[in-house]
Amino acid sequence: MKKLVIVLGLLGAALPAAAQQPALRIRLGADARTLDPGTNRDAITDAIQTNLFEGLVAFKDDSSVGPVLAKSVAVSEDGKTYTFVLRDGVKFSNGAPPTTKDVLFAWQRYTDPKTGWRCLSEVDGRGAVKVTGVTAPDDRTVVFTLEKPSALFLATLSRPDCGGTGIFHSSSLNPDGSWREPVTTGPYKLGEWKRGQFIRLLANEHYTAGPGPRDGLTGDKTPLVAQVDYLVIPDEATAKAALLSNGIDINWDIATSDLQEYRSRKDIVIESVPTMSISDLLIQTKDPLLSDIRMRKAILLSLDLKTIADEVTGSQSKASHSPIPRSSAYHKAKQAAPIHRDIPAAKKLLAEAGYRGQVIKLLANKRYPEMFDQAILVQAMAREAGINIDVEVVDWGVQQDRYLAGNYQMMSHSFSARLDPSLSFEMFTGEKATQPRKAWDSKAAADLVTRSMAIADPAQRQAIFDKLEDMYRADIPMITLFSGTRLSASRSNIEGYRSWALGTPRPWGVSIKQ
């Protein structure tokens, strides 16, 4: 067997005394749905569960995957067998040491259709992965067998929307098999949950840190406060007032429109971190006018991507024309290559295409201000090249319906985070006849995307993504404007808080200065 990922080292220090620290107070925009991992979930539910659950592997800051409960991962030469060796010294919050029996127990529950695990279709062959067997040769080793090689297997196990495929003790369930409460290995355990008001987490006194510094959801996650209160505050204005008046300590997703006011306060610290989402302009390449590549290229060259990113995000995001977000480990030289505005070249292409000022409808909405703002900027910039764009504002639900149906000429849009470049391309690549929402109807591109999902070697995958990048820039099936940014605000006495590419709050390693 060859080692794909090897992480060895001394275990982190034991949990330090945290009883003297006051509670860390973090705002939630809504309540969590459940603490049953990967079932009835949303982004906030995922954020809470990352405090409690640990899987065999998890995402790092750069969206690569590293071990958590596993101390090593070995992949067979044919790419179909993954052998995980469990890390020593780990305990559940009830003090019991996890073994491979717990891994098998959790996997059996995840893959039981009655559980309602949202990621079942991702591992049973309906998606990119089919797990054909899971065995435990001993109490420290577990072996997963796949039907065929997949570069997405470890990423699938790591996905927060899958509950991180977190391992839990059997006492997490009621006698009838229903979910009771999480008994897990994470840095925190459940204290109290008053629905609609707060979720109180307590430091897990049995937590044992992983090797290395905090890195995404891997590494040292030692809690430095004894209690974390997640307070449900749906209204943004109320949340801002609470932060400014010291009613909460952290608002981990602030509005860009509030940035200037936060920056004027010496008692508030702002952090801006690139995320894995992208903002874009979808182009209907089947449209009689926009099917001409010269029209699509003229639109691209009419845009000043840097100005759009600066104006829409308050200079927090940087322009990027790549579908692979800037924070990805696969965002290299080709992906970073800029697109420069060139009005004369745009006008020349328009003339060659026989464009006579026909109106191009650009759909936008006001539910997400960034989408509306970027549409208005695109309209104004394109006009300078002689392109007549009309911004049509519709309800968000209507825009979504038209996106799914492919019923638009252009659309001001964004894609939420995709944590692997294969998925970054897959989200918009495919046959329009069977999937009207797809923007890039290219068999050659689709074949490369499929190939990228089956290859694990990073260098080989990078070569595929570089080729896809070249093809994307040549075809211009859509226009990527910039990668997303997560803005967080915290009180100045909060030490150690750092946002990251997925944007979810990480209260471990965070302390409160007295």
FIVO-599023 format. One line per 3 residues: for each residue x, y, z of C-alpha. Coordinates in nm, 2 decimals, always signed. Example, Ala and Ser with C-alpha at 12.3 -4.5 7.8 and 13.67 -1.06 7.14 Angstrom:
BEGIN
+1.23:-0.45:+0.78 ~ +1.37:-0.11:+0.71 $
***
This chain:
BEGIN
+0.00:+0.00:+0.00 ~ +0.11:+0.35:-0.06 ~ +0.06:+0.63:+0.20 $
-0.16:+0.91:+0.06 ~ -0.19:+1.09:+0.39 ~ +0.03:+1.03:+0.69 $
+0.00:+1.23:+1.01 ~ +0.20:+1.12:+1.31 ~ +0.31:+1.31:+1.62 $
+0.26:+1.37:+1.98 ~ -0.09:+1.42:+2.11 ~ -0.18:+1.77:+2.22 $
-0.17:+1.87:+2.58 ~ -0.45:+1.78:+2.82 ~ -0.74:+2.02:+2.85 $
-0.63:+2.33:+3.04 ~ -0.82:+2.47:+3.33 ~ -1.09:+2.69:+3.19 $
-1.33:+2.74:+3.48 ~ -1.21:+3.10:+3.55 ~ -1.31:+3.21:+3.20 $
-1.65:+3.37:+3.15 ~ -1.88:+3.23:+2.88 ~ -1.80:+3.31:+2.52 $
-2.12:+3.45:+2.35 ~ -2.16:+3.39:+1.98 ~ -2.45:+3.51:+1.76 $
-2.66:+3.26:+1.56 ~ -2.89:+3.40:+1.29 ~ -3.13:+3.12:+1.35 $
-3.16:+2.81:+1.57 ~ -3.01:+2.48:+1.48 ~ -3.25:+2.22:+1.35 $
-3.11:+1.91:+1.52 ~ -2.79:+1.77:+1.67 ~ -2.84:+1.44:+1.49 $
-2.55:+1.47:+1.24 ~ -2.61:+1.51:+0.87 ~ -2.99:+1.47:+0.88 $
-3.22:+1.77:+0.91 ~ -2.95:+2.03:+0.85 ~ -2.87:+2.38:+0.74 $
-2.56:+2.59:+0.76 ~ -2.62:+2.69:+1.12 ~ -2.69:+2.34:+1.22 $
-2.36:+2.23:+1.06 ~ -2.18:+2.51:+1.25 ~ -2.30:+2.39:+1.59 $
-2.22:+2.03:+1.51 ~ -1.86:+2.10:+1.42 ~ -1.81:+2.18:+1.79 $
-1.93:+1.84:+1.90 ~ -1.85:+1.58:+1.63 ~ -1.53:+1.45:+1.49 $
-1.49:+1.21:+1.20 ~ -1.20:+1.01:+1.08 ~ -1.09:+1.31:+0.86 $
-1.19:+1.67:+0.82 ~ -1.13:+1.98:+0.61 ~ -0.82:+2.19:+0.66 $
-0.80:+2.57:+0.60 ~ -0.71:+2.52:+0.24 ~ -1.00:+2.28:+0.18 $
-0.76:+1.98:+0.16 ~ -0.84:+1.69:+0.39 ~ -0.64:+1.58:+0.70 $
-0.69:+1.32:+0.97 ~ -0.88:+1.38:+1.29 ~ -0.98:+1.06:+1.48 $
-0.75:+0.88:+1.24 ~ -0.38:+0.92:+1.29 ~ -0.30:+0.79:+0.94 $
-0.48:+0.70:+0.61 ~ -0.33:+0.46:+0.36 ~ -0.47:+0.41:+0.01 $
-0.41:+0.10:-0.20 ~ -0.23:+0.12:-0.53 ~ -0.56:+0.07:-0.72 $
-0.72:+0.35:-0.52 ~ -1.01:+0.14:-0.40 ~ -0.91:+0.05:-0.04 $
-0.87:+0.31:+0.24 ~ -0.72:+0.19:+0.56 ~ -0.76:+0.42:+0.87 $
-0.57:+0.37:+1.19 ~ -0.73:+0.54:+1.49 ~ -0.55:+0.79:+1.70 $
-0.45:+0.69:+2.05 ~ -0.56:+0.86:+2.37 ~ -0.90:+0.99:+2.24 $
-1.21:+0.96:+2.46 ~ -1.58:+1.03:+2.42 ~ -1.73:+1.30:+2.64 $
-1.85:+1.01:+2.87 ~ -1.48:+0.90:+2.91 ~ -1.51:+0.58:+2.70 $
-1.23:+0.54:+2.44 ~ -1.36:+0.51:+2.08 ~ -1.27:+0.19:+1.89 $
-1.34:+0.07:+1.54 ~ -1.67:-0.08:+1.68 ~ -1.79:+0.27:+1.72 $
-1.69:+0.36:+1.37 ~ -1.88:+0.06:+1.23 ~ -2.18:+0.14:+1.46 $
-2.19:+0.50:+1.33 ~ -2.15:+0.40:+0.97 ~ -2.43:+0.14:+0.99 $
-2.66:+0.41:+1.12 ~ -2.56:+0.67:+0.86 ~ -2.62:+0.42:+0.58 $
-2.95:+0.30:+0.71 ~ -3.21:+0.48:+0.49 ~ -3.44:+0.52:+0.79 $
-3.18:+0.76:+0.94 ~ -3.23:+1.02:+0.67 ~ -2.86:+1.09:+0.63 $
-2.84:+1.35:+0.35 ~ -2.52:+1.21:+0.22 ~ -2.63:+0.85:+0.17 $
-2.66:+0.90:-0.20 ~ -2.30:+1.03:-0.21 ~ -2.16:+0.69:-0.09 $
-2.41:+0.43:-0.23 ~ -2.32:+0.47:-0.60 ~ -2.58:+0.73:-0.69 $
-2.31:+1.00:-0.66 ~ -1.94:+0.99:-0.72 ~ -1.86:+0.72:-0.46 $
-1.98:+0.37:-0.39 ~ -1.86:+0.21:-0.07 ~ -1.89:-0.17:-0.11 $
-1.75:-0.27:+0.23 ~ -1.64:-0.16:+0.57 ~ -1.44:-0.39:+0.80 $
-1.24:-0.37:+1.12 ~ -0.95:-0.61:+1.13 ~ -0.88:-0.50:+1.49 $
-1.00:-0.23:+1.74 ~ -0.77:+0.03:+1.60 ~ -0.80:-0.03:+1.22 $
-1.10:+0.02:+0.99 ~ -1.09:-0.05:+0.61 ~ -1.33:+0.10:+0.35 $
-1.35:-0.06:+0.01 ~ -1.48:+0.13:-0.29 ~ -1.62:+0.00:-0.61 $
-1.39:+0.22:-0.81 ~ -1.13:+0.49:-0.73 ~ -1.27:+0.83:-0.63 $
-1.08:+1.15:-0.54 ~ -1.39:+1.26:-0.36 ~ -1.42:+0.99:-0.09 $
-1.22:+1.16:+0.18 ~ -1.39:+1.49:+0.10 ~ -1.73:+1.33:+0.12 $
-1.65:+1.19:+0.47 ~ -1.53:+1.54:+0.57 ~ -1.83:+1.74:+0.45 $
-2.00:+1.95:+0.73 ~ -2.34:+1.90:+0.56 ~ -2.28:+1.52:+0.61 $
-2.22:+1.59:+0.98 ~ -1.85:+1.53:+0.91 ~ -1.95:+1.16:+0.92 $
-1.89:+1.21:+1.29 ~ -1.83:+0.92:+1.52 ~ -2.05:+0.90:+1.83 $
-2.09:+0.67:+2.13 ~ -2.39:+0.43:+2.12 ~ -2.54:+0.61:+2.42 $
-2.61:+0.89:+2.19 ~ -2.92:+0.69:+2.09 ~ -3.24:+0.60:+2.27 $
-3.32:+0.23:+2.32 ~ -3.54:+0.24:+2.01 ~ -3.26:+0.37:+1.80 $
-3.38:+0.73:+1.78 ~ -3.14:+1.02:+1.85 ~ -3.10:+1.13:+2.21 $
-2.80:+1.36:+2.25 ~ -2.45:+1.37:+2.12 ~ -2.18:+1.18:+2.31 $
-1.88:+1.26:+2.10 ~ -1.51:+1.34:+2.10 ~ -1.51:+1.70:+2.00 $
-1.38:+1.99:+2.21 ~ -1.73:+2.07:+2.35 ~ -2.03:+1.88:+2.47 $
-2.39:+1.98:+2.50 ~ -2.49:+2.17:+2.81 ~ -2.84:+2.30:+2.75 $
-3.05:+2.38:+2.45 ~ -3.34:+2.62:+2.49 ~ -3.49:+2.62:+2.14 $
-3.53:+2.95:+1.98 ~ -3.31:+3.12:+2.25 ~ -2.97:+2.96:+2.29 $
-2.75:+2.65:+2.27 ~ -2.50:+2.62:+2.56 ~ -2.19:+2.41:+2.51 $
-1.95:+2.31:+2.78 ~ -1.58:+2.22:+2.75 ~ -1.54:+1.85:+2.71 $
-1.31:+1.76:+2.99 ~ -1.21:+1.43:+2.81 ~ -1.11:+1.61:+2.49 $
-0.76:+1.52:+2.36 ~ -0.61:+1.75:+2.11 ~ -0.49:+1.63:+1.77 $
-0.13:+1.69:+1.65 ~ -0.04:+2.02:+1.50 ~ -0.19:+2.37:+1.53 $
-0.56:+2.45:+1.46 ~ -0.61:+2.40:+1.08 ~ -0.97:+2.41:+0.96 $
-1.15:+2.14:+1.15 ~ -0.82:+1.95:+1.22 ~ -0.53:+1.99:+1.46 $
-0.54:+2.13:+1.81 ~ -0.90:+2.22:+1.90 ~ -0.84:+2.27:+2.28 $
-1.12:+2.48:+2.44 ~ -0.99:+2.77:+2.65 ~ -1.33:+2.87:+2.79 $
-1.55:+2.65:+3.00 ~ -1.87:+2.75:+2.83 ~ -1.99:+2.88:+2.49 $
-2.33:+3.03:+2.45 ~ -2.47:+3.04:+2.10 ~ -2.74:+3.31:+2.12 $
-3.02:+3.31:+1.86 ~ -3.05:+3.66:+1.72 ~ -3.22:+3.65:+1.37 $
-3.23:+4.03:+1.31 ~ -2.90:+4.18:+1.19 ~ -2.96:+4.52:+1.34 $
-3.03:+4.36:+1.68 ~ -2.72:+4.15:+1.65 ~ -2.51:+4.46:+1.57 $
-2.65:+4.64:+1.87 ~ -2.57:+4.34:+2.09 ~ -2.21:+4.33:+1.97 $
-2.16:+4.71:+2.01 ~ -2.31:+4.70:+2.36 ~ -2.11:+4.40:+2.48 $
-2.42:+4.18:+2.47 ~ -2.24:+3.92:+2.26 ~ -1.87:+3.86:+2.18 $
-1.87:+3.74:+1.82 ~ -2.09:+3.80:+1.51 ~ -1.93:+3.56:+1.26 $
-2.12:+3.68:+0.95 ~ -2.18:+4.05:+0.94 ~ -2.33:+4.25:+0.66 $
-2.10:+4.44:+0.43 ~ -2.32:+4.75:+0.48 ~ -2.22:+4.76:+0.85 $
-1.85:+4.73:+0.79 ~ -1.78:+5.10:+0.81 ~ -1.96:+5.14:+1.14 $
-1.78:+4.85:+1.29 ~ -1.44:+4.98:+1.17 ~ -1.51:+5.31:+1.35 $
-1.51:+5.13:+1.68 ~ -1.19:+5.06:+1.87 ~ -1.36:+4.79:+2.07 $
-1.44:+4.59:+1.77 ~ -1.21:+4.37:+1.56 ~ -1.30:+4.29:+1.20 $
-1.17:+3.99:+1.02 ~ -1.21:+3.92:+0.65 ~ -1.13:+3.57:+0.51 $
-1.18:+3.43:+0.16 ~ -1.44:+3.16:+0.14 ~ -1.51:+2.88:-0.11 $
-1.82:+3.05:-0.27 ~ -1.80:+3.24:-0.60 ~ -2.01:+3.53:-0.75 $
-2.08:+3.50:-1.12 ~ -2.28:+3.60:-1.43 ~ -2.46:+3.30:-1.59 $
-2.48:+3.32:-1.96 ~ -2.74:+3.12:-2.16 ~ -2.52:+2.99:-2.44 $
-2.82:+2.85:-2.63 ~ -2.96:+3.20:-2.67 ~ -2.95:+3.31:-3.04 $
-2.75:+3.62:-2.95 ~ -2.52:+3.49:-2.68 ~ -2.44:+3.16:-2.85 $
-2.18:+3.36:-3.05 ~ -1.86:+3.33:-2.85 ~ -1.76:+3.68:-2.98 $
-2.06:+3.83:-2.79 ~ -1.97:+3.65:-2.46 ~ -1.60:+3.75:-2.49 $
-1.71:+4.11:-2.56 ~ -1.92:+4.12:-2.25 ~ -1.62:+3.98:-2.05 $
-1.38:+4.23:-2.19 ~ -1.62:+4.52:-2.11 ~ -1.60:+4.44:-1.74 $
-1.35:+4.57:-1.48 ~ -1.36:+4.28:-1.25 ~ -1.14:+4.45:-0.98 $
-1.38:+4.74:-0.96 ~ -1.68:+4.51:-0.94 ~ -1.52:+4.31:-0.65 $
-1.41:+4.63:-0.47 ~ -1.75:+4.80:-0.50 ~ -1.97:+4.50:-0.42 $
-1.77:+4.37:-0.12 ~ -1.62:+4.69:+0.02 ~ -1.28:+4.59:-0.11 $
-1.29:+4.27:+0.09 ~ -1.29:+4.03:-0.20 ~ -1.04:+4.02:-0.48 $
-1.14:+3.97:-0.85 ~ -1.11:+3.62:-0.98 ~ -1.22:+3.47:-1.31 $
-1.17:+3.11:-1.20 ~ -1.45:+2.88:-1.09 ~ -1.20:+2.74:-0.84 $
-1.21:+2.98:-0.55 ~ -0.90:+3.16:-0.43 ~ -0.88:+2.98:-0.10 $
-0.86:+2.64:-0.27 ~ -0.53:+2.45:-0.27 ~ -0.58:+2.40:-0.64 $
-0.60:+2.78:-0.72 ~ -0.26:+2.81:-0.88 ~ -0.10:+3.03:-1.15 $
-0.36:+2.95:-1.43 ~ -0.65:+3.01:-1.20 ~ -0.50:+3.34:-1.07 $
-0.43:+3.48:-1.41 ~ -0.62:+3.81:-1.43 ~ -0.87:+3.92:-1.70 $
-0.80:+4.29:-1.81 ~ -1.07:+4.52:-1.93 ~ -1.03:+4.61:-2.30 $
-1.31:+4.83:-2.44 ~ -1.16:+4.86:-2.79 ~ -1.13:+4.49:-2.82 $
-1.48:+4.44:-2.69 ~ -1.62:+4.68:-2.96 ~ -1.42:+4.51:-3.23 $
-1.58:+4.17:-3.13 ~ -1.92:+4.32:-3.12 ~ -1.88:+4.45:-3.47 $
-1.75:+4.12:-3.60 ~ -2.06:+3.95:-3.44 ~ -2.29:+4.19:-3.61 $
-2.43:+4.32:-3.28 ~ -2.67:+4.61:-3.34 ~ -2.77:+4.71:-2.99 $
-3.02:+4.43:-2.91 ~ -3.13:+4.43:-2.55 ~ -2.98:+4.16:-2.33 $
-3.19:+4.08:-2.02 ~ -2.99:+4.04:-1.70 ~ -3.19:+3.88:-1.41 $
-3.11:+4.00:-1.06 ~ -3.28:+4.01:-0.72 ~ -3.27:+4.23:-0.41 $
-3.28:+3.95:-0.15 ~ -2.91:+3.92:-0.19 ~ -2.77:+4.28:-0.22 $
-2.44:+4.17:-0.38 ~ -2.62:+4.01:-0.67 ~ -2.82:+4.33:-0.74 $
-2.51:+4.55:-0.69 ~ -2.30:+4.35:-0.93 ~ -2.58:+4.35:-1.19 $
-2.60:+4.73:-1.19 ~ -2.22:+4.76:-1.22 ~ -2.22:+4.51:-1.51 $
-2.49:+4.71:-1.68 ~ -2.30:+5.04:-1.66 ~ -1.96:+4.89:-1.77 $
-2.11:+4.70:-2.06 ~ -2.28:+5.02:-2.18 ~ -1.94:+5.18:-2.23 $
-1.86:+4.92:-2.49 ~ -2.20:+4.97:-2.65 ~ -2.37:+4.66:-2.50 $
-2.73:+4.72:-2.41 ~ -2.81:+4.53:-2.09 ~ -3.14:+4.57:-1.91 $
-3.15:+4.46:-1.55 ~ -3.47:+4.27:-1.47 ~ -3.53:+4.25:-1.09 $
-3.74:+3.95:-0.98 ~ -3.81:+3.77:-0.65 ~ -3.55:+3.53:-0.54 $
-3.78:+3.24:-0.57 ~ -3.86:+3.33:-0.93 ~ -3.49:+3.37:-1.01 $
-3.42:+3.03:-0.87 ~ -3.70:+2.87:-1.08 ~ -3.57:+3.03:-1.39 $
-3.21:+2.92:-1.31 ~ -3.33:+2.56:-1.27 ~ -3.52:+2.59:-1.60 $
-3.23:+2.76:-1.78 ~ -3.49:+3.04:-1.86 ~ -3.27:+3.35:-1.89 $
-3.02:+3.53:-2.12 ~ -2.79:+3.64:-1.84 ~ -2.82:+3.61:-1.46 $
-2.65:+3.78:-1.17 ~ -2.58:+3.48:-0.95 ~ -2.35:+3.31:-0.70 $
-2.26:+2.95:-0.62 ~ -2.22:+2.84:-0.26 ~ -1.90:+2.67:-0.14 $
-1.79:+2.36:-0.32 ~ -1.51:+2.20:-0.13 ~ -1.34:+2.02:-0.41 $
-1.25:+2.16:-0.76 ~ -1.42:+1.86:-0.93 ~ -1.74:+1.99:-0.77 $
-1.66:+2.35:-0.85 ~ -1.67:+2.25:-1.22 ~ -1.95:+2.00:-1.19 $
-2.19:+2.26:-1.04 ~ -2.22:+2.43:-1.38 ~ -2.10:+2.16:-1.63 $
-2.33:+1.92:-1.81 ~ -2.60:+1.86:-2.07 ~ -2.86:+2.13:-2.09 $
-3.10:+1.89:-2.24 ~ -3.12:+1.68:-1.93 ~ -3.01:+1.95:-1.67 $
-3.12:+2.29:-1.79 ~ -2.95:+2.47:-1.50 ~ -2.61:+2.38:-1.64 $
-2.42:+2.66:-1.80 ~ -2.14:+2.47:-1.98 ~ -2.27:+2.22:-2.22 $
-1.94:+2.06:-2.33 ~ -1.88:+1.69:-2.35 ~ -1.51:+1.73:-2.34 $
-1.53:+1.94:-2.02 ~ -1.77:+1.69:-1.86 ~ -1.54:+1.40:-1.94 $
-1.25:+1.58:-1.78 ~ -1.46:+1.66:-1.47 ~ -1.55:+1.29:-1.44 $
-1.19:+1.19:-1.48 ~ -1.09:+1.44:-1.21 ~ -1.32:+1.26:-0.97 $
-1.15:+0.93:-1.01 ~ -0.79:+1.05:-0.97 ~ -0.64:+1.10:-0.62 $
-0.29:+1.22:-0.71 ~ -0.29:+1.60:-0.65 ~ -0.04:+1.67:-0.93 $
-0.25:+1.48:-1.19 ~ -0.57:+1.65:-1.06 ~ -0.40:+1.99:-1.09 $
-0.31:+1.92:-1.45 ~ -0.68:+1.83:-1.53 ~ -0.80:+2.15:-1.35 $
-0.55:+2.36:-1.54 ~ -0.68:+2.22:-1.87 ~ -1.04:+2.28:-1.76 $
-0.94:+2.64:-1.67 ~ -0.80:+2.69:-2.02 ~ -1.12:+2.55:-2.18 $
-1.34:+2.76:-1.95 ~ -1.17:+3.08:-2.04 ~ -1.18:+3.00:-2.41 $
-1.55:+2.90:-2.41 ~ -1.68:+3.16:-2.16 ~ -1.99:+2.97:-2.06 $
-2.03:+3.21:-1.77 ~ -1.82:+3.49:-1.61 ~ -1.67:+3.44:-1.27 $
-1.64:+3.78:-1.09 ~ -1.48:+3.71:-0.75 ~ -1.46:+3.45:-0.48 $
-1.66:+3.51:-0.16 ~ -1.54:+3.66:+0.16 ~ -1.66:+3.60:+0.52 $
-1.67:+3.91:+0.73 ~ -1.67:+3.85:+1.11 ~ -1.67:+4.10:+1.40 $
-1.56:+4.04:+1.75 ~ -1.51:+4.23:+2.07 ~ -1.14:+4.34:+2.11 $
-1.10:+4.14:+2.43 ~ -1.16:+3.82:+2.24 ~ -0.82:+3.65:+2.17 $
-0.75:+3.37:+1.92 ~ -1.07:+3.39:+1.72 ~ -1.00:+3.32:+1.35 $
-1.25:+3.27:+1.07 ~ -1.16:+3.03:+0.78 ~ -1.26:+2.92:+0.43 $
-1.59:+2.75:+0.53 ~ -1.68:+3.05:+0.75 ~ -1.82:+2.85:+1.04 $
-1.72:+2.97:+1.39 ~ -1.45:+2.79:+1.58 ~ -1.46:+2.87:+1.95 $
-1.17:+2.64:+2.04 ~ -0.84:+2.81:+2.10 ~ -1.03:+3.13:+2.18 $
-1.00:+3.31:+2.52 ~ -1.15:+3.62:+2.68 ~ -0.90:+3.88:+2.81 $
-1.00:+3.99:+3.16 $
***
